[in-house]
Amino acid sequence: MIYKEIVKDIENVFAGHVGEVTFGDIGEIDVTSITEFPLVHIEPLGTEAKVGHTLFGFNIYILNTKEALEDPIDVLDDMSDIIITFASWYNSSLYSVDTLPEAKVKYDFSGNRLYGFVLEGASFVAKTIKPC
């Protein structure tokens, strides 16, 4: 249930800032069917159980079409504003945050159609509750 809650919280952060939020393996998403941009895509990386807590990992893609603006630098500038919104929430989220992800430029994605950033390895820590 925690995994689903984390994904829902991430989606809620981006709601109102982007056209669409998708979830799953990035290689299996048909971006040609997406018409609302910018796009945020949440890709699960898995979980890691540790003593007292569990790590939940994601790659988070923040992308737009190169055609959306005349200059790719403008696209990156717009996507940076969305990242700042996410980072603000990420630093104050209900979950203990293991690592703040690095934003890397993602380009030539899906036949040179999309351009933006990927936040690689966003990790959330959920405390393990011991049964009574």
LUMTILUM-312531 format. One record per residue: residue in three letters; y negated, z, x negated of N, C-alpha, C, O, CB in turn; residue number from 1. Coordinates in nm, 3 decimals. Glycine has a CB too. Example, Ala and Ser with C-alpha at 12.3 -4.5 7.8 and 13.67 -1.06 7.14 Angstrom:
BEGIN
ala; 0.569; 0.780; -1.319; 0.450; 0.780; -1.230; 0.330; 0.780; -1.320; 0.332; 0.846; -1.424; 0.447; 0.905; -1.131; 1 .
ser; 0.225; 0.708; -1.285; 0.106; 0.714; -1.367; -0.003; 0.787; -1.290; -0.114; 0.804; -1.341; 0.060; 0.572; -1.408; 2 .
***
This chain:
BEGIN
met; 0.119; 0.000; -0.081; 0.000; 0.000; 0.000; -0.127; 0.000; -0.087; -0.228; -0.057; -0.047; 0.001; 0.120; 0.093; 1 .
ile; -0.121; 0.064; -0.204; -0.238; 0.070; -0.291; -0.276; -0.070; -0.340; -0.394; -0.104; -0.345; -0.212; 0.163; -0.411; 2 .
tyr; -0.176; -0.151; -0.375; -0.202; -0.288; -0.424; -0.281; -0.366; -0.321; -0.381; -0.431; -0.354; -0.069; -0.360; -0.457; 3 .
lys; -0.236; -0.360; -0.197; -0.303; -0.431; -0.089; -0.446; -0.379; -0.069; -0.537; -0.458; -0.043; -0.223; -0.417; 0.043; 4 .
glu; -0.465; -0.249; -0.080; -0.598; -0.190; -0.066; -0.692; -0.238; -0.177; -0.809; -0.267; -0.151; -0.589; -0.037; -0.068; 5 .
ile; -0.642; -0.245; -0.299; -0.725; -0.292; -0.411; -0.768; -0.436; -0.387; -0.885; -0.470; -0.405; -0.647; -0.280; -0.546; 6 .
val; -0.674; -0.522; -0.346; -0.706; -0.662; -0.320; -0.810; -0.671; -0.209; -0.906; -0.748; -0.221; -0.578; -0.742; -0.281; 7 .
lys; -0.794; -0.595; -0.102; -0.889; -0.596; 0.009; -1.026; -0.549; -0.038; -1.128; -0.607; 0.002; -0.838; -0.507; 0.126; 8 .
asp; -1.031; -0.447; -0.121; -1.159; -0.399; -0.173; -1.227; -0.505; -0.260; -1.349; -0.523; -0.251; -1.138; -0.270; -0.255; 9 .
ile; -1.150; -0.575; -0.342; -1.207; -0.683; -0.425; -1.263; -0.792; -0.334; -1.374; -0.841; -0.356; -1.100; -0.742; -0.522; 10 .
glu; -1.186; -0.831; -0.232; -1.233; -0.933; -0.137; -1.364; -0.890; -0.071; -1.456; -0.971; -0.058; -1.126; -0.960; -0.029; 11 .
asn; -1.372; -0.764; -0.031; -1.492; -0.714; 0.036; -1.615; -0.717; -0.055; -1.726; -0.739; -0.007; -1.469; -0.572; 0.085; 12 .
val; -1.596; -0.694; -0.185; -1.708; -0.700; -0.279; -1.770; -0.838; -0.279; -1.893; -0.852; -0.285; -1.663; -0.661; -0.421; 13 .
phe; -1.686; -0.942; -0.273; -1.736; -1.079; -0.282; -1.781; -1.136; -0.148; -1.853; -1.236; -0.145; -1.629; -1.167; -0.340; 14 .
ala; -1.740; -1.075; -0.037; -1.778; -1.124; 0.096; -1.930; -1.131; 0.106; -2.000; -1.037; 0.069; -1.720; -1.033; 0.207; 15 .
gly; -1.980; -1.241; 0.155; -2.125; -1.258; 0.168; -2.190; -1.316; 0.045; -2.305; -1.361; 0.050; -2.188; -1.127; 0.199; 16 .
his; -2.117; -1.316; -0.069; -2.171; -1.373; -0.193; -2.108; -1.508; -0.226; -2.162; -1.585; -0.305; -2.149; -1.277; -0.308; 17 .
val; -1.992; -1.536; -0.166; -1.920; -1.659; -0.196; -1.873; -1.724; -0.065; -1.874; -1.662; 0.041; -1.799; -1.631; -0.289; 18 .
gly; -1.834; -1.850; -0.076; -1.788; -1.922; 0.042; -1.648; -1.885; 0.085; -1.619; -1.876; 0.204; -1.793; -2.068; 0.017; 19 .
glu; -1.560; -1.862; -0.012; -1.420; -1.833; 0.020; -1.357; -1.747; -0.088; -1.390; -1.760; -0.206; -1.340; -1.962; 0.039; 20 .
val; -1.265; -1.660; -0.047; -1.186; -1.579; -0.139; -1.040; -1.614; -0.113; -0.993; -1.606; 0.000; -1.213; -1.424; -0.121; 21 .
thr; -0.968; -1.653; -0.220; -0.826; -1.686; -0.207; -0.745; -1.594; -0.297; -0.800; -1.527; -0.385; -0.799; -1.835; -0.243; 22 .
phe; -0.614; -1.591; -0.275; -0.525; -1.501; -0.348; -0.396; -1.573; -0.382; -0.345; -1.652; -0.302; -0.496; -1.374; -0.266; 23 .
gly; -0.342; -1.547; -0.501; -0.212; -1.602; -0.541; -0.217; -1.663; -0.680; -0.314; -1.644; -0.754; -0.167; -1.707; -0.442; 24 .
asp; -0.112; -1.736; -0.713; -0.103; -1.805; -0.842; -0.206; -1.918; -0.844; -0.203; -2.005; -0.758; 0.042; -1.861; -0.866; 25 .
ile; -0.296; -1.917; -0.941; -0.404; -2.015; -0.947; -0.351; -2.158; -0.956; -0.415; -2.251; -0.907; -0.495; -1.986; -1.065; 26 .
gly; -0.235; -2.176; -1.018; -0.177; -2.309; -1.030; -0.121; -2.363; -0.901; -0.093; -2.482; -0.891; -0.071; -2.307; -1.133; 27 .
glu; -0.103; -2.278; -0.802; -0.046; -2.320; -0.674; -0.150; -2.336; -0.564; -0.114; -2.367; -0.451; 0.058; -2.223; -0.631; 28 .
ile; -0.276; -2.316; -0.596; -0.382; -2.328; -0.495; -0.428; -2.474; -0.489; -0.459; -2.534; -0.592; -0.501; -2.234; -0.528; 29 .
asp; -0.433; -2.529; -0.369; -0.483; -2.665; -0.348; -0.634; -2.658; -0.328; -0.682; -2.640; -0.216; -0.414; -2.734; -0.225; 30 .
val; -0.708; -2.673; -0.438; -0.853; -2.660; -0.429; -0.916; -2.777; -0.356; -1.032; -2.768; -0.315; -0.912; -2.647; -0.567; 31 .
thr; -0.843; -2.886; -0.338; -0.900; -2.999; -0.265; -0.917; -2.966; -0.117; -0.995; -3.031; -0.047; -0.811; -3.123; -0.281; 32 .
ser; -0.843; -2.866; -0.069; -0.855; -2.827; 0.072; -0.966; -2.725; 0.095; -1.000; -2.694; 0.209; -0.722; -2.769; 0.121; 33 .
ile; -1.024; -2.674; -0.012; -1.130; -2.573; -0.001; -1.264; -2.645; 0.009; -1.297; -2.729; -0.074; -1.128; -2.475; -0.122; 34 .
thr; -1.340; -2.610; 0.111; -1.469; -2.676; 0.133; -1.587; -2.582; 0.115; -1.701; -2.627; 0.101; -1.473; -2.735; 0.271; 35 .
glu; -1.561; -2.452; 0.115; -1.670; -2.355; 0.104; -1.674; -2.299; -0.038; -1.579; -2.234; -0.083; -1.652; -2.241; 0.207; 36 .
phe; -1.784; -2.324; -0.106; -1.801; -2.275; -0.243; -1.927; -2.192; -0.249; -2.013; -2.208; -0.163; -1.807; -2.392; -0.343; 37 .
pro; -1.943; -2.104; -0.348; -1.852; -2.077; -0.458; -1.722; -2.014; -0.409; -1.714; -1.957; -0.300; -1.918; -1.986; -0.560; 38 .
leu; -1.621; -2.026; -0.492; -1.486; -1.978; -0.464; -1.455; -1.861; -0.556; -1.482; -1.866; -0.676; -1.382; -2.091; -0.480; 39 .
val; -1.397; -1.756; -0.500; -1.340; -1.648; -0.580; -1.190; -1.651; -0.556; -1.145; -1.652; -0.441; -1.403; -1.507; -0.544; 40 .
his; -1.115; -1.652; -0.663; -0.970; -1.651; -0.652; -0.916; -1.530; -0.726; -0.948; -1.507; -0.843; -0.909; -1.784; -0.707; 41 .
ile; -0.833; -1.452; -0.657; -0.772; -1.332; -0.714; -0.628; -1.364; -0.748; -0.548; -1.396; -0.660; -0.782; -1.209; -0.615; 42 .
glu; -0.595; -1.356; -0.877; -0.460; -1.386; -0.923; -0.392; -1.258; -0.971; -0.439; -1.194; -1.065; -0.463; -1.493; -1.038; 43 .
pro; -0.282; -1.219; -0.907; -0.214; -1.096; -0.950; -0.147; -1.114; -1.085; -0.087; -1.218; -1.112; -0.111; -1.053; -0.846; 44 .
leu; -0.156; -1.012; -1.169; -0.089; -1.012; -1.299; 0.032; -0.919; -1.300; 0.120; -0.934; -1.384; -0.186; -0.973; -1.408; 45 .
gly; 0.034; -0.824; -1.207; 0.146; -0.731; -1.201; 0.101; -0.587; -1.206; -0.018; -0.557; -1.208; 0.243; -0.758; -1.313; 46 .
thr; 0.200; -0.500; -1.209; 0.172; -0.357; -1.215; 0.249; -0.296; -1.331; 0.349; -0.351; -1.378; 0.210; -0.287; -1.083; 47 .
glu; 0.201; -0.183; -1.375; 0.267; -0.111; -1.484; 0.264; 0.038; -1.450; 0.158; 0.100; -1.445; 0.198; -0.139; -1.622; 48 .
ala; 0.382; 0.094; -1.427; 0.392; 0.237; -1.395; 0.386; 0.319; -1.523; 0.456; 0.291; -1.619; 0.522; 0.268; -1.317; 49 .
lys; 0.301; 0.419; -1.521; 0.287; 0.510; -1.634; 0.300; 0.653; -1.581; 0.305; 0.673; -1.460; 0.149; 0.490; -1.708; 50 .
val; 0.305; 0.748; -1.669; 0.315; 0.888; -1.626; 0.183; 0.927; -1.559; 0.077; 0.924; -1.622; 0.346; 0.982; -1.748; 51 .
gly; 0.189; 0.962; -1.433; 0.072; 1.008; -1.361; -0.016; 0.902; -1.297; -0.106; 0.935; -1.220; -0.010; 1.086; -1.450; 52 .
his; 0.007; 0.773; -1.328; -0.074; 0.668; -1.267; -0.004; 0.532; -1.278; 0.095; 0.517; -1.350; -0.213; 0.663; -1.333; 53 .
thr; -0.057; 0.437; -1.206; -0.006; 0.300; -1.209; -0.123; 0.206; -1.236; -0.231; 0.222; -1.178; 0.066; 0.263; -1.075; 54 .
leu; -0.101; 0.107; -1.323; -0.202; 0.004; -1.351; -0.175; -0.117; -1.262; -0.060; -0.159; -1.246; -0.201; -0.037; -1.501; 55 .
phe; -0.281; -0.173; -1.204; -0.272; -0.294; -1.125; -0.362; -0.398; -1.192; -0.481; -0.375; -1.208; -0.315; -0.270; -0.975; 56 .
gly; -0.306; -0.512; -1.232; -0.383; -0.611; -1.308; -0.407; -0.739; -1.230; -0.324; -0.783; -1.151; -0.312; -0.642; -1.436; 57 .
phe; -0.524; -0.800; -1.255; -0.564; -0.924; -1.189; -0.646; -1.010; -1.284; -0.713; -0.959; -1.373; -0.644; -0.894; -1.061; 58 .
asn; -0.640; -1.142; -1.265; -0.741; -1.234; -1.315; -0.826; -1.268; -1.194; -0.773; -1.294; -1.086; -0.678; -1.363; -1.383; 59 .
ile; -0.958; -1.267; -1.210; -1.047; -1.300; -1.100; -1.132; -1.420; -1.141; -1.212; -1.412; -1.234; -1.137; -1.177; -1.061; 60 .
tyr; -1.113; -1.530; -1.070; -1.184; -1.655; -1.098; -1.306; -1.663; -1.006; -1.296; -1.640; -0.886; -1.091; -1.778; -1.078; 61 .
ile; -1.421; -1.697; -1.063; -1.544; -1.718; -0.988; -1.590; -1.859; -1.022; -1.642; -1.883; -1.132; -1.655; -1.608; -1.022; 62 .
leu; -1.572; -1.952; -0.928; -1.587; -2.093; -0.958; -1.673; -2.166; -0.856; -1.686; -2.124; -0.741; -1.450; -2.159; -0.966; 63 .
asn; -1.732; -2.274; -0.901; -1.807; -2.363; -0.813; -1.779; -2.506; -0.857; -1.720; -2.529; -0.963; -1.961; -2.330; -0.817; 64 .
thr; -1.821; -2.601; -0.777; -1.805; -2.740; -0.816; -1.917; -2.777; -0.912; -2.029; -2.726; -0.901; -1.804; -2.834; -0.691; 65 .
lys; -1.886; -2.864; -1.004; -1.992; -2.910; -1.096; -2.099; -2.986; -1.020; -2.215; -2.991; -1.061; -1.933; -2.998; -1.208; 66 .
glu; -2.059; -3.046; -0.907; -2.154; -3.123; -0.827; -2.249; -3.033; -0.748; -2.350; -3.081; -0.697; -2.079; -3.215; -0.732; 67 .
ala; -2.218; -2.903; -0.738; -2.300; -2.811; -0.660; -2.443; -2.806; -0.713; -2.538; -2.793; -0.637; -2.239; -2.671; -0.659; 68 .
leu; -2.456; -2.815; -0.841; -2.587; -2.814; -0.906; -2.587; -2.925; -1.010; -2.481; -2.970; -1.053; -2.618; -2.675; -0.972; 69 .
glu; -2.703; -2.969; -1.048; -2.712; -3.082; -1.140; -2.667; -3.048; -1.281; -2.621; -3.136; -1.355; -2.852; -3.132; -1.145; 70 .
asp; -2.678; -2.923; -1.320; -2.649; -2.883; -1.457; -2.542; -2.774; -1.458; -2.555; -2.675; -1.386; -2.778; -2.834; -1.529; 71 .
pro; -2.433; -2.791; -1.538; -2.331; -2.685; -1.546; -2.386; -2.549; -1.585; -2.329; -2.447; -1.547; -2.225; -2.725; -1.643; 72 .
ile; -2.495; -2.546; -1.660; -2.557; -2.418; -1.697; -2.608; -2.347; -1.571; -2.601; -2.224; -1.563; -2.674; -2.441; -1.798; 73 .
asp; -2.660; -2.423; -1.474; -2.704; -2.363; -1.348; -2.586; -2.301; -1.273; -2.599; -2.195; -1.212; -2.773; -2.468; -1.260; 74 .
val; -2.471; -2.368; -1.277; -2.351; -2.314; -1.212; -2.315; -2.181; -1.276; -2.289; -2.083; -1.206; -2.233; -2.414; -1.223; 75 .
leu; -2.313; -2.177; -1.410; -2.279; -2.052; -1.480; -2.380; -1.943; -1.450; -2.343; -1.826; -1.438; -2.271; -2.077; -1.632; 76 .
asp; -2.507; -1.980; -1.439; -2.610; -1.882; -1.407; -2.586; -1.821; -1.268; -2.596; -1.700; -1.251; -2.749; -1.947; -1.415; 77 .
asp; -2.556; -1.905; -1.171; -2.527; -1.856; -1.036; -2.402; -1.769; -1.035; -2.400; -1.665; -0.968; -2.509; -1.974; -0.939; 78 .
met; -2.298; -1.808; -1.108; -2.174; -1.732; -1.112; -2.197; -1.598; -1.184; -2.132; -1.499; -1.151; -2.063; -1.812; -1.183; 79 .
ser; -2.289; -1.595; -1.280; -2.321; -1.470; -1.350; -2.378; -1.367; -1.254; -2.348; -1.249; -1.266; -2.421; -1.497; -1.463; 80 .
asp; -2.461; -1.412; -1.160; -2.516; -1.320; -1.061; -2.404; -1.257; -0.977; -2.410; -1.139; -0.945; -2.616; -1.393; -0.969; 81 .
ile; -2.304; -1.335; -0.943; -2.190; -1.284; -0.866; -2.111; -1.185; -0.951; -2.064; -1.082; -0.900; -2.099; -1.400; -0.818; 82 .
ile; -2.095; -1.215; -1.079; -2.023; -1.124; -1.169; -2.096; -0.990; -1.180; -2.032; -0.885; -1.184; -2.007; -1.188; -1.309; 83 .
ile; -2.227; -0.993; -1.186; -2.305; -0.869; -1.196; -2.281; -0.782; -1.072; -2.268; -0.661; -1.082; -2.457; -0.900; -1.211; 84 .
thr; -2.276; -0.845; -0.955; -2.246; -0.771; -0.831; -2.108; -0.707; -0.840; -2.091; -0.590; -0.805; -2.253; -0.866; -0.708; 85 .
phe; -2.010; -0.784; -0.888; -1.874; -0.731; -0.901; -1.870; -0.618; -1.005; -1.808; -0.515; -0.980; -1.776; -0.844; -0.942; 86 .
ala; -1.936; -0.637; -1.118; -1.933; -0.537; -1.226; -1.993; -0.405; -1.179; -1.945; -0.298; -1.215; -2.008; -0.588; -1.350; 87 .
ser; -2.098; -0.414; -1.099; -2.160; -0.293; -1.046; -2.061; -0.215; -0.959; -2.051; -0.093; -0.971; -2.286; -0.329; -0.964; 88 .
trp; -1.990; -0.285; -0.873; -1.889; -0.220; -0.790; -1.773; -0.169; -0.876; -1.725; -0.057; -0.858; -1.836; -0.316; -0.682; 89 .
tyr; -1.729; -0.253; -0.969; -1.614; -0.223; -1.054; -1.635; -0.091; -1.129; -1.543; -0.011; -1.142; -1.589; -0.337; -1.154; 90 .
asn; -1.756; -0.071; -1.178; -1.788; 0.050; -1.255; -1.797; 0.175; -1.169; -1.787; 0.286; -1.220; -1.917; 0.032; -1.329; 91 .
ser; -1.815; 0.157; -1.038; -1.828; 0.273; -0.950; -1.722; 0.274; -0.840; -1.739; 0.341; -0.738; -1.967; 0.275; -0.888; 92 .
ser; -1.612; 0.199; -0.859; -1.510; 0.188; -0.756; -1.436; 0.320; -0.736; -1.445; 0.411; -0.819; -1.410; 0.077; -0.791; 93 .
leu; -1.364; 0.328; -0.627; -1.286; 0.448; -0.595; -1.169; 0.466; -0.690; -1.112; 0.575; -0.701; -1.236; 0.441; -0.452; 94 .
tyr; -1.133; 0.360; -0.758; -1.020; 0.363; -0.850; -1.073; 0.392; -0.990; -1.181; 0.346; -1.026; -0.940; 0.229; -0.847; 95 .
ser; -0.998; 0.467; -1.067; -1.034; 0.482; -1.207; -1.012; 0.346; -1.271; -0.908; 0.283; -1.250; -0.949; 0.595; -1.279; 96 .
val; -1.107; 0.300; -1.347; -1.097; 0.167; -1.407; -1.045; 0.180; -1.549; -1.099; 0.255; -1.630; -1.233; 0.094; -1.404; 97 .
asp; -0.938; 0.105; -1.578; -0.878; 0.111; -1.710; -0.959; 0.030; -1.811; -0.995; 0.082; -1.917; -0.734; 0.060; -1.705; 98 .
thr; -0.989; -0.095; -1.779; -1.064; -0.180; -1.870; -1.162; -0.265; -1.791; -1.131; -0.311; -1.681; -0.970; -0.269; -1.953; 99 .
leu; -1.280; -0.286; -1.847; -1.376; -0.378; -1.787; -1.342; -0.517; -1.840; -1.340; -0.537; -1.961; -1.525; -0.337; -1.821; 100 .
pro; -1.317; -0.612; -1.751; -1.272; -0.744; -1.798; -1.383; -0.823; -1.866; -1.501; -0.806; -1.836; -1.216; -0.824; -1.682; 101 .
glu; -1.343; -0.910; -1.957; -1.435; -1.000; -2.024; -1.446; -1.127; -1.940; -1.345; -1.180; -1.894; -1.388; -1.032; -2.169; 102 .
ala; -1.568; -1.176; -1.920; -1.589; -1.300; -1.846; -1.582; -1.417; -1.944; -1.662; -1.425; -2.037; -1.725; -1.299; -1.770; 103 .
lys; -1.486; -1.506; -1.922; -1.472; -1.624; -2.007; -1.503; -1.748; -1.925; -1.467; -1.757; -1.807; -1.330; -1.632; -2.068; 104 .
val; -1.571; -1.844; -1.987; -1.604; -1.969; -1.918; -1.475; -2.045; -1.890; -1.390; -2.060; -1.978; -1.702; -2.055; -2.002; 105 .
lys; -1.462; -2.091; -1.767; -1.347; -2.171; -1.725; -1.400; -2.307; -1.682; -1.481; -2.315; -1.590; -1.265; -2.100; -1.609; 106 .
tyr; -1.355; -2.412; -1.746; -1.403; -2.545; -1.712; -1.287; -2.643; -1.717; -1.177; -2.610; -1.761; -1.516; -2.589; -1.807; 107 .
asp; -1.313; -2.765; -1.671; -1.209; -2.868; -1.661; -1.090; -2.816; -1.582; -0.975; -2.851; -1.611; -1.165; -2.913; -1.800; 108 .
phe; -1.118; -2.734; -1.484; -1.014; -2.677; -1.401; -0.989; -2.769; -1.284; -1.083; -2.814; -1.218; -1.051; -2.536; -1.353; 109 .
ser; -0.863; -2.797; -1.257; -0.823; -2.881; -1.143; -0.891; -3.017; -1.147; -0.968; -3.052; -1.058; -0.856; -2.810; -1.013; 110 .
gly; -0.862; -3.092; -1.251; -0.914; -3.227; -1.260; -1.064; -3.233; -1.278; -1.130; -3.322; -1.224; -0.876; -3.303; -1.140; 111 .
asn; -1.118; -3.138; -1.354; -1.261; -3.138; -1.386; -1.348; -3.116; -1.262; -1.465; -3.153; -1.262; -1.299; -3.268; -1.453; 112 .
arg; -1.292; -3.056; -1.159; -1.369; -3.036; -1.036; -1.445; -2.904; -1.033; -1.556; -2.897; -0.981; -1.276; -3.043; -0.916; 113 .
leu; -1.385; -2.799; -1.090; -1.445; -2.666; -1.079; -1.493; -2.615; -1.215; -1.444; -2.654; -1.321; -1.344; -2.567; -1.020; 114 .
tyr; -1.590; -2.526; -1.207; -1.654; -2.475; -1.328; -1.701; -2.334; -1.299; -1.754; -2.308; -1.190; -1.772; -2.567; -1.373; 115 .
gly; -1.685; -2.243; -1.391; -1.731; -2.107; -1.370; -1.673; -2.011; -1.471; -1.662; -2.043; -1.589; -1.696; -2.061; -1.231; 116 .
phe; -1.635; -1.892; -1.424; -1.584; -1.786; -1.510; -1.449; -1.736; -1.460; -1.415; -1.749; -1.343; -1.684; -1.671; -1.519; 117 .
val; -1.375; -1.677; -1.553; -1.257; -1.599; -1.515; -1.272; -1.462; -1.580; -1.299; -1.449; -1.699; -1.123; -1.670; -1.560; 118 .
leu; -1.254; -1.358; -1.498; -1.251; -1.221; -1.548; -1.105; -1.191; -1.577; -1.028; -1.163; -1.485; -1.315; -1.116; -1.444; 119 .
glu; -1.068; -1.198; -1.703; -0.927; -1.185; -1.741; -0.886; -1.039; -1.754; -0.952; -0.960; -1.822; -0.900; -1.258; -1.872; 120 .
gly; -0.777; -1.006; -1.690; -0.717; -0.875; -1.707; -0.793; -0.760; -1.646; -0.798; -0.651; -1.703; -0.701; -0.849; -1.849; 121 .
ala; -0.853; -0.782; -1.528; -0.917; -0.671; -1.458; -0.809; -0.572; -1.417; -0.718; -0.607; -1.342; -0.997; -0.721; -1.333; 122 .
ser; -0.818; -0.449; -1.466; -0.715; -0.348; -1.438; -0.773; -0.232; -1.359; -0.883; -0.183; -1.387; -0.654; -0.297; -1.568; 123 .
phe; -0.698; -0.190; -1.261; -0.734; -0.076; -1.179; -0.626; 0.031; -1.197; -0.507; -0.001; -1.203; -0.749; -0.116; -1.029; 124 .
val; -0.667; 0.156; -1.206; -0.573; 0.266; -1.223; -0.571; 0.345; -1.093; -0.674; 0.389; -1.043; -0.612; 0.358; -1.345; 125 .
ala; -0.451; 0.362; -1.039; -0.435; 0.447; -0.921; -0.355; 0.569; -0.964; -0.247; 0.557; -1.023; -0.363; 0.370; -0.803; 126 .
lys; -0.407; 0.687; -0.934; -0.338; 0.810; -0.969; -0.209; 0.821; -0.888; -0.207; 0.789; -0.769; -0.430; 0.932; -0.944; 127 .
thr; -0.103; 0.866; -0.950; 0.024; 0.886; -0.882; 0.023; 1.023; -0.816; -0.008; 1.125; -0.878; 0.143; 0.873; -0.980; 128 .
ile; 0.057; 1.023; -0.688; 0.064; 1.150; -0.616; 0.209; 1.197; -0.618; 0.299; 1.125; -0.575; 0.011; 1.135; -0.469; 129 .
lys; 0.229; 1.317; -0.668; 0.364; 1.371; -0.674; 0.404; 1.425; -0.537; 0.327; 1.494; -0.471; 0.373; 1.482; -0.782; 130 .
pro; 0.529; 1.393; -0.495; 0.573; 1.445; -0.365; 0.588; 1.596; -0.370; 0.616; 1.654; -0.475; 0.707; 1.380; -0.324; 131 .
cys; 0.568; 1.659; -0.255; 0.578; 1.807; -0.244; 0.722; 1.852; -0.247; 0.749; 1.972; -0.240; 0.512; 1.857; -0.116; 132 .
***
